Amino acid sequence: MGKNTNISIEVQLDENKIPEKIIWSAPDGGVNEEEAQALLMSLWDGKNQETLRMDLWVKEMPIDQMNVFFHQSLVTMSQTFLRATQDEKMAATMNDFCDFFAEKLKIDRK
């Protein structure tokens, strides 16, 4: 039998149920109660053929950081898409969009 592991996410809300703090742990990955300012999570429901999502960010997250977060998420999705499908042409197209996105938002791509 395989091993089970846990990833936990705790979201602290204000009185209006707006996230103020996001704390996550992934003990097998060496993460213990680390603070994050945003999260984009997607789960695939194969039975219903649909994506389930959770998109959260703390109310104090600056727009410039949100722009970088989205850019890095898009780049990562492009890389993951390539690994999962081996479709180099589409991955390159996705990377072109990532470059366009960064250029339009004037994101420094260190």
Secondary structure, DSSP 8 states (H G I E B T S, - for coil): -------EEEEEE-TTS-EEEEEEEEGGGTEEEEEESEEEEEEEETTTTEEEEEEEE-TT--HHHHHHHHHHHHHHHHHHHHHHH--HHHHHHHHHHHHHHHHHTT----
